[in-house]
Amino acid sequence: MAQLVRDKVGAGEYSANSEVIREALKLFQTQDHLRAQQLLELREKIGHAINTGDASLSADEVFTSLRDRHRKRTRKA
């Protein structure tokens, strides 16, 4: 990772190592916030489904989505 930081500075994308690290931390923080938001939304959907008995997706939609995700993941491996 240290080499990546040096490469970014060496390529002129940043003027100092600290700028690369600062930018990386900002991106990490943004990504962390998005994950937390997605988790909150998922928990709200699950809570709603449990409390009302209403599913936001049909079983067919769930299994189709799972099959698609599995295909994509196995292609990457």
Secondary structure by P-SEA (a helix, b strand, c coil): caaaaaaaaaacccccaaaaaaaaaaaaaaaaaaaaaaaaaaaaaaaaaaacccccccaaaaaaaaaaaaaaaaaac
